[in-house]
Amino acid sequence: MGALTVTYLTAGFLMEELFLTKQVRNPNEPLWLSTLRVAMPLNLSYIPIGLACGILLHAAGFNTLLTALVSIFIFSGGAQFMIASMLTINAPLLSIVLMLFFLELRYALLGSSLSRYLQGQPHRFIFAFSLSMNDENYAVNYLKFATDKKWDGHQALMVEHYSLLFWTVSNVVGSLVGSALKINLSIVNFALTALFLYMIVMQIKSRLTVLICVLSGFLAAFFMILTKSTLGLVISTLIASFIGFALEHYITTHTPKSRWLWKVRGPGSRKDAVEETDSN
Amino acid sequence: MNSVNTWTTTQHFWLIVLGFFVAFVPRYFPLLIFTKRKIPAWFNEWMKFVPVSLFTALVVKDVFIDSNYQLAPMTHVPELLASLIVIIIAYRTRSMSMSVIIGLMAAFLIAMVV
């Protein structure tokens, strides 16, 4: 794990230096390469987590072929970790599927919030896009759609496929390595937590967003404890985002000069970082 | 760790098939419906708050909630401290890889000390 971490970190820093300093796409660069640069931080995060997930699935009795299948067709870190842990406690098939459904229900929200950027795409594209959409590549794509007017569905689908490739290969390698590698799971999983934290910071635009963020945190804890399942994630997200919408609507119509709409100084409020795409 | 589960490969296969359907339905239908018809403006205004709410909920799940769905911040002290570091790094650098890498390193180091 030590050597692996170092290699991974070094690679990450190199990628950062080589790939991510330029915000604007070089027109001479092929599309697949510039899109790969966008996807690379996510791809690299997927390596340790995918390895850990493959190891866990192996421990839960999944063979390598099935591990590849589950990585391609379910393609969700949370779901795969849940499958592995529920298999080790010998949970019945239907209860695992039901818990998966609660966990995956949040994808309905991802799809709904991305739909404004994918208007008019052909049916086949929507099918392929939803097939490999998950939290992490959604996060990358949502940020790109919101900040880069040239970002299109084709590139977004490429990001999904790059992340799918890295995820599946890491899972398969993890499954092959099996128990030979000891990984501190909760620490490795923090790579995803850090990714989400980064996304939150980049989404913060006004004081109102900070408020909604805090509210959502409390609601999430409350509903997850109440429902004893990840259904709480969906309920809290629906409520918190609706309150955000309602408050913003109320404030902009009643007191447009309210302090709650003041911009928060930081990355998200910079003009080059987030141009609100009202043109869509 | 030896295999502790007694399921056969066929049962695992069916789990994947069923898991695929429960994951695909919420991925596919909302996206299909909302890209094919005109979306009211208020819906988009509402959905604008979805990412920040969802990501916060996911972070809270990772940092404050344990596997039995109970509040357990004290079992996640390294993640808790590393989260603060990630927020600062993300705010300062705007770089996704820096946030993830430094955050992972911080969590790893703090976990060795705590």
HADDOCK unambig.tbl for C-alpha pairs under 7 A between the chains (distance, minus, plus):
assign (segid A and resid 9 and name CA) (segid B and resid 101 and name CA) 6.39 0.50 0.50
assign (segid A and resid 12 and name CA) (segid B and resid 97 and name CA) 6.68 0.50 0.50
assign (segid A and resid 16 and name CA) (segid B and resid 97 and name CA) 6.52 0.50 0.50
assign (segid A and resid 41 and name CA) (segid B and resid 96 and name CA) 6.38 0.50 0.50
assign (segid A and resid 41 and name CA) (segid B and resid 97 and name CA) 4.99 0.50 0.50
assign (segid A and resid 59 and name CA) (segid B and resid 1 and name CA) 6.12 0.50 0.50
assign (segid A and resid 59 and name CA) (segid B and resid 2 and name CA) 6.20 0.50 0.50
assign (segid A and resid 59 and name CA) (segid B and resid 3 and name CA) 5.20 0.50 0.50
assign (segid A and resid 60 and name CA) (segid B and resid 3 and name CA) 5.65 0.50 0.50
assign (segid A and resid 60 and name CA) (segid B and resid 4 and name CA) 6.38 0.50 0.50
assign (segid A and resid 60 and name CA) (segid B and resid 5 and name CA) 5.88 0.50 0.50
assign (segid A and resid 61 and name CA) (segid B and resid 3 and name CA) 5.23 0.50 0.50
assign (segid A and resid 61 and name CA) (segid B and resid 5 and name CA) 6.00 0.50 0.50
assign (segid A and resid 66 and name CA) (segid B and resid 13 and name CA) 6.94 0.50 0.50
assign (segid A and resid 70 and name CA) (segid B and resid 16 and name CA) 5.91 0.50 0.50
assign (segid A and resid 73 and name CA) (segid B and resid 20 and name CA) 5.78 0.50 0.50
assign (segid A and resid 74 and name CA) (segid B and resid 19 and name CA) 6.67 0.50 0.50
assign (segid A and resid 74 and name CA) (segid B and resid 20 and name CA) 5.27 0.50 0.50
assign (segid A and resid 74 and name CA) (segid B and resid 23 and name CA) 6.40 0.50 0.50
assign (segid A and resid 87 and name CA) (segid B and resid 5 and name CA) 6.12 0.50 0.50
assign (segid A and resid 88 and name CA) (segid B and resid 4 and name CA) 5.87 0.50 0.50
assign (segid A and resid 88 and name CA) (segid B and resid 5 and name CA) 5.63 0.50 0.50
assign (segid A and resid 90 and name CA) (segid B and resid 5 and name CA) 6.20 0.50 0.50
assign (segid A and resid 93 and name CA) (segid B and resid 15 and name CA) 6.71 0.50 0.50
assign (segid A and resid 97 and name CA) (segid B and resid 18 and name CA) 6.67 0.50 0.50
assign (segid A and resid 97 and name CA) (segid B and resid 19 and name CA) 5.89 0.50 0.50
assign (segid A and resid 100 and name CA) (segid B and resid 19 and name CA) 6.65 0.50 0.50
assign (segid A and resid 100 and name CA) (segid B and resid 22 and name CA) 6.95 0.50 0.50
assign (segid A and resid 101 and name CA) (segid B and resid 22 and name CA) 5.13 0.50 0.50
assign (segid A and resid 101 and name CA) (segid B and resid 23 and name CA) 6.53 0.50 0.50
assign (segid A and resid 104 and name CA) (segid B and resid 23 and name CA) 5.32 0.50 0.50
assign (segid A and resid 104 and name CA) (segid B and resid 26 and name CA) 6.91 0.50 0.50
assign (segid A and resid 105 and name CA) (segid B and resid 26 and name CA) 5.58 0.50 0.50
assign (segid A and resid 107 and name CA) (segid B and resid 26 and name CA) 5.52 0.50 0.50
assign (segid A and resid 107 and name CA) (segid B and resid 27 and name CA) 5.06 0.50 0.50
assign (segid A and resid 108 and name CA) (segid B and resid 26 and name CA) 4.57 0.50 0.50
assign (segid A and resid 108 and name CA) (segid B and resid 27 and name CA) 5.50 0.50 0.50
assign (segid A and resid 108 and name CA) (segid B and resid 30 and name CA) 5.67 0.50 0.50
assign (segid A and resid 111 and name CA) (segid B and resid 27 and name CA) 6.18 0.50 0.50
assign (segid A and resid 111 and name CA) (segid B and resid 30 and name CA) 5.89 0.50 0.50
assign (segid A and resid 111 and name CA) (segid B and resid 31 and name CA) 4.56 0.50 0.50
assign (segid A and resid 112 and name CA) (segid B and resid 30 and name CA) 5.65 0.50 0.50
assign (segid A and resid 112 and name CA) (segid B and resid 31 and name CA) 5.56 0.50 0.50
assign (segid A and resid 112 and name CA) (segid B and resid 34 and name CA) 6.38 0.50 0.50
assign (segid A and resid 113 and name CA) (segid B and resid 47 and name CA) 4.85 0.50 0.50
assign (segid A and resid 113 and name CA) (segid B and resid 48 and name CA) 6.69 0.50 0.50
assign (segid A and resid 113 and name CA) (segid B and resid 50 and name CA) 6.84 0.50 0.50
assign (segid A and resid 115 and name CA) (segid B and resid 31 and name CA) 5.74 0.50 0.50
assign (segid A and resid 115 and name CA) (segid B and resid 34 and name CA) 5.70 0.50 0.50
assign (segid A and resid 115 and name CA) (segid B and resid 35 and name CA) 5.21 0.50 0.50
assign (segid A and resid 116 and name CA) (segid B and resid 35 and name CA) 6.86 0.50 0.50
assign (segid A and resid 118 and name CA) (segid B and resid 35 and name CA) 6.10 0.50 0.50
assign (segid A and resid 119 and name CA) (segid B and resid 35 and name CA) 4.59 0.50 0.50
assign (segid A and resid 119 and name CA) (segid B and resid 36 and name CA) 6.74 0.50 0.50
assign (segid A and resid 120 and name CA) (segid B and resid 35 and name CA) 6.35 0.50 0.50
assign (segid A and resid 120 and name CA) (segid B and resid 36 and name CA) 6.56 0.50 0.50
assign (segid A and resid 126 and name CA) (segid B and resid 32 and name CA) 6.37 0.50 0.50
assign (segid A and resid 127 and name CA) (segid B and resid 28 and name CA) 6.65 0.50 0.50
assign (segid A and resid 130 and name CA) (segid B and resid 27 and name CA) 5.22 0.50 0.50
assign (segid A and resid 130 and name CA) (segid B and resid 28 and name CA) 5.10 0.50 0.50
assign (segid A and resid 131 and name CA) (segid B and resid 24 and name CA) 6.46 0.50 0.50
assign (segid A and resid 179 and name CA) (segid B and resid 1 and name CA) 6.43 0.50 0.50
assign (segid A and resid 187 and name CA) (segid B and resid 107 and name CA) 6.24 0.50 0.50
assign (segid A and resid 187 and name CA) (segid B and resid 108 and name CA) 6.24 0.50 0.50
assign (segid A and resid 190 and name CA) (segid B and resid 79 and name CA) 6.78 0.50 0.50
assign (segid A and resid 190 and name CA) (segid B and resid 104 and name CA) 6.27 0.50 0.50
assign (segid A and resid 191 and name CA) (segid B and resid 100 and name CA) 5.60 0.50 0.50
assign (segid A and resid 191 and name CA) (segid B and resid 104 and name CA) 5.66 0.50 0.50
assign (segid A and resid 193 and name CA) (segid B and resid 59 and name CA) 5.63 0.50 0.50
assign (segid A and resid 193 and name CA) (segid B and resid 62 and name CA) 6.69 0.50 0.50
assign (segid A and resid 194 and name CA) (segid B and resid 83 and name CA) 6.77 0.50 0.50
assign (segid A and resid 194 and name CA) (segid B and resid 86 and name CA) 6.25 0.50 0.50
assign (segid A and resid 194 and name CA) (segid B and resid 99 and name CA) 6.47 0.50 0.50
assign (segid A and resid 194 and name CA) (segid B and resid 100 and name CA) 5.22 0.50 0.50
assign (segid A and resid 194 and name CA) (segid B and resid 103 and name CA) 6.12 0.50 0.50
assign (segid A and resid 195 and name CA) (segid B and resid 96 and name CA) 6.88 0.50 0.50
assign (segid A and resid 195 and name CA) (segid B and resid 100 and name CA) 5.84 0.50 0.50
assign (segid A and resid 196 and name CA) (segid B and resid 55 and name CA) 5.46 0.50 0.50
assign (segid A and resid 196 and name CA) (segid B and resid 59 and name CA) 6.72 0.50 0.50
assign (segid A and resid 197 and name CA) (segid B and resid 59 and name CA) 6.97 0.50 0.50
assign (segid A and resid 197 and name CA) (segid B and resid 86 and name CA) 6.94 0.50 0.50
assign (segid A and resid 197 and name CA) (segid B and resid 87 and name CA) 6.43 0.50 0.50
assign (segid A and resid 198 and name CA) (segid B and resid 87 and name CA) 6.68 0.50 0.50
assign (segid A and resid 198 and name CA) (segid B and resid 90 and name CA) 5.38 0.50 0.50
assign (segid A and resid 198 and name CA) (segid B and resid 96 and name CA) 6.40 0.50 0.50
assign (segid A and resid 198 and name CA) (segid B and resid 99 and name CA) 6.49 0.50 0.50
assign (segid A and resid 200 and name CA) (segid B and resid 52 and name CA) 5.46 0.50 0.50
assign (segid A and resid 200 and name CA) (segid B and resid 55 and name CA) 6.39 0.50 0.50
assign (segid A and resid 200 and name CA) (segid B and resid 56 and name CA) 6.89 0.50 0.50
assign (segid A and resid 201 and name CA) (segid B and resid 87 and name CA) 6.73 0.50 0.50
assign (segid A and resid 201 and name CA) (segid B and resid 90 and name CA) 6.51 0.50 0.50
assign (segid A and resid 201 and name CA) (segid B and resid 91 and name CA) 6.30 0.50 0.50
assign (segid A and resid 203 and name CA) (segid B and resid 52 and name CA) 6.28 0.50 0.50
assign (segid A and resid 212 and name CA) (segid B and resid 53 and name CA) 6.91 0.50 0.50
assign (segid A and resid 213 and name CA) (segid B and resid 52 and name CA) 6.34 0.50 0.50
assign (segid A and resid 213 and name CA) (segid B and resid 53 and name CA) 5.81 0.50 0.50
assign (segid A and resid 213 and name CA) (segid B and resid 56 and name CA) 6.17 0.50 0.50
assign (segid A and resid 216 and name CA) (segid B and resid 53 and name CA) 5.37 0.50 0.50
assign (segid A and resid 216 and name CA) (segid B and resid 56 and name CA) 6.39 0.50 0.50
assign (segid A and resid 216 and name CA) (segid B and resid 57 and name CA) 6.20 0.50 0.50
assign (segid A and resid 217 and name CA) (segid B and resid 56 and name CA) 5.66 0.50 0.50
assign (segid A and resid 217 and name CA) (segid B and resid 57 and name CA) 5.42 0.50 0.50
assign (segid A and resid 217 and name CA) (segid B and resid 60 and name CA) 5.94 0.50 0.50
assign (segid A and resid 220 and name CA) (segid B and resid 57 and name CA) 5.12 0.50 0.50
assign (segid A and resid 220 and name CA) (segid B and resid 60 and name CA) 6.95 0.50 0.50
assign (segid A and resid 221 and name CA) (segid B and resid 60 and name CA) 6.64 0.50 0.50
assign (segid A and resid 224 and name CA) (segid B and resid 69 and name CA) 6.29 0.50 0.50
assign (segid A and resid 225 and name CA) (segid B and resid 69 and name CA) 5.27 0.50 0.50
assign (segid A and resid 225 and name CA) (segid B and resid 70 and name CA) 5.69 0.50 0.50
assign (segid A and resid 228 and name CA) (segid B and resid 69 and name CA) 5.30 0.50 0.50
assign (segid A and resid 229 and name CA) (segid B and resid 69 and name CA) 6.76 0.50 0.50
assign (segid A and resid 233 and name CA) (segid B and resid 57 and name CA) 5.95 0.50 0.50
assign (segid A and resid 237 and name CA) (segid B and resid 50 and name CA) 6.45 0.50 0.50
assign (segid A and resid 237 and name CA) (segid B and resid 53 and name CA) 5.23 0.50 0.50
assign (segid A and resid 237 and name CA) (segid B and resid 54 and name CA) 5.27 0.50 0.50
assign (segid A and resid 240 and name CA) (segid B and resid 53 and name CA) 6.18 0.50 0.50
assign (segid A and resid 241 and name CA) (segid B and resid 46 and name CA) 6.19 0.50 0.50
assign (segid A and resid 241 and name CA) (segid B and resid 47 and name CA) 7.00 0.50 0.50
assign (segid A and resid 241 and name CA) (segid B and resid 49 and name CA) 4.63 0.50 0.50
assign (segid A and resid 241 and name CA) (segid B and resid 50 and name CA) 5.30 0.50 0.50
assign (segid A and resid 241 and name CA) (segid B and resid 53 and name CA) 6.03 0.50 0.50
assign (segid A and resid 242 and name CA) (segid B and resid 46 and name CA) 5.76 0.50 0.50
assign (segid A and resid 244 and name CA) (segid B and resid 49 and name CA) 6.32 0.50 0.50
assign (segid A and resid 245 and name CA) (segid B and resid 45 and name CA) 6.12 0.50 0.50
assign (segid A and resid 245 and name CA) (segid B and resid 46 and name CA) 4.83 0.50 0.50
assign (segid A and resid 245 and name CA) (segid B and resid 49 and name CA) 6.83 0.50 0.50
assign (segid A and resid 266 and name CA) (segid B and resid 91 and name CA) 6.31 0.50 0.50
assign (segid A and resid 267 and name CA) (segid B and resid 91 and name CA) 6.04 0.50 0.50
assign (segid A and resid 267 and name CA) (segid B and resid 94 and name CA) 6.19 0.50 0.50
